[in-house]
Amino acid sequence: MEMEKAIQIYKEASTSTLSMMEYVLLLLSEMQKYIQQCQVAIVSTDNEERDRTLSKAQDFLFEIMTTTNQETVESERLMTLYIHMNQCLVKTRMTQSGELLPHIEQLTAQLIESWQIAKQVTRRRTYKTDQL
């Protein structure tokens, strides 16, 4: 029991020290993991697991939505995409079909790739120097 508590404290501490980009990447990766688990649950007709993983994926998506700055055109576009992804998750829950999950997973993978590129560009700008 003490080990579980220590692991939880470590996770909370490491999450609280992440940059915003790293935090969004972590959330997207977790969301992708639960979407994949949901696909497995649907194939194996495990309704309880399907609902649990869909809820978790939505929780991570909602957290991502709260990190989005609403003051730029780019963030408005991102929010529109996030809303679309949530609608797909809701439809998946309502129809109990996994037909939209590959679409959501593909969007999530593209977002992860885009955020990784943005993180690299930001690092290059931040740590650019004329010295070796």
C-alpha positions in Angstrom: 0.0 0.0 0.0 2.8 2.4 0.8 4.4 1.7 -2.6 1.2 2.7 -4.4 1.0 5.9 -2.4 4.7 6.7 -3.2 4.1 6.0 -6.9 1.0 8.3 -6.9 3.0 11.1 -5.2 5.8 10.7 -7.7 3.4 10.9 -10.7 1.7 14.0 -9.3 5.1 15.7 -8.7 6.4 14.9 -12.1 3.2 16.0 -13.8 3.2 19.3 -12.0 6.7 20.1 -13.3 5.9 19.5 -17.0 5.8 22.3 -19.5 2.4 23.0 -21.1 3.5 21.2 -24.3 4.8 18.2 -22.4 1.5 18.1 -20.4 -0.6 18.2 -23.6 1.5 15.5 -25.1 1.1 13.3 -22.0 -2.7 13.8 -22.1 -2.9 13.0 -25.8 -0.8 9.8 -25.3 -3.0 8.7 -22.4 -6.1 9.4 -24.5 -4.7 7.4 -27.4 -4.0 4.5 -25.0 -7.6 4.4 -23.8 -9.0 4.7 -27.3 -6.9 1.6 -28.3 -8.1 -0.2 -25.1 -11.7 0.7 -26.0 -11.2 -0.8 -29.5 -10.1 -4.1 -27.9 -13.0 -4.0 -25.5 -15.5 -3.5 -28.3 -14.1 -6.4 -30.2 -14.3 -8.6 -27.2 -17.8 -7.3 -26.4 -16.7 -6.2 -22.9 -19.3 -3.5 -22.4 -18.1 -2.5 -18.9 -14.5 -2.0 -20.2 -15.7 -0.2 -23.3 -17.6 2.3 -21.2 -14.7 2.7 -18.7 -12.2 3.4 -21.4 -14.5 5.8 -23.3 -15.0 7.7 -20.1 -11.2 7.9 -19.5 -10.5 9.0 -23.1 -13.2 11.8 -22.7 -11.7 12.8 -19.3 -8.3 13.3 -21.0 -9.8 15.1 -23.9 -11.7 17.5 -21.5 -8.4 18.2 -19.7 -6.8 19.0 -23.0 -9.6 21.3 -23.8 -9.0 23.2 -20.5 -5.4 23.9 -21.5 -6.4 25.5 -24.8 -5.9 29.3 -24.9 -9.1 30.7 -26.5 -7.6 33.9 -27.6 -5.9 32.8 -30.9 -7.3 31.6 -34.2 -5.2 28.5 -34.0 -6.6 27.6 -30.6 -10.1 28.1 -31.9 -9.4 25.6 -34.6 -7.9 23.2 -32.1 -11.0 23.6 -29.9 -13.2 22.8 -32.9 -11.2 19.7 -33.5 -11.4 18.7 -29.8 -15.2 19.2 -29.9 -15.5 17.0 -33.0 -13.4 14.3 -31.3 -15.7 14.5 -28.3 -18.8 14.2 -30.5 -17.3 11.0 -32.0 -16.6 9.6 -28.6 -20.2 10.4 -27.5 -21.6 8.8 -30.7 -19.4 5.7 -30.1 -20.9 5.4 -26.6 -24.4 5.8 -27.9 -24.1 3.4 -30.8 -21.9 1.0 -28.9 -19.9 0.6 -32.1 -16.3 1.1 -32.7 -16.5 2.5 -36.2 -15.4 6.0 -35.3 -12.5 4.9 -33.0 -9.9 4.6 -35.8 -10.8 8.1 -36.9 -10.4 9.4 -33.4 -7.1 7.5 -33.0 -5.8 8.9 -36.2 -6.6 12.5 -35.2 -5.0 11.9 -31.8 -1.8 10.5 -33.5 -1.7 13.5 -35.8 -2.1 15.9 -32.8 0.7 14.1 -31.0 3.0 14.4 -34.0 2.1 18.1 -34.4 2.7 18.9 -30.7 6.0 17.1 -30.8 7.1 19.2 -33.8 6.0 22.4 -32.0 7.9 21.3 -28.9 11.1 20.8 -31.0 10.7 24.2 -32.7 10.1 25.9 -29.4 13.2 24.2 -27.9 15.3 25.3 -30.9 14.2 28.9 -30.5 14.7 28.9 -26.7 18.1 27.3 -26.6 19.5 28.8 -29.8 23.0 30.1 -29.2 26.0 31.1 -31.3 28.4 29.3 -29.1 29.2 25.6 -29.0 
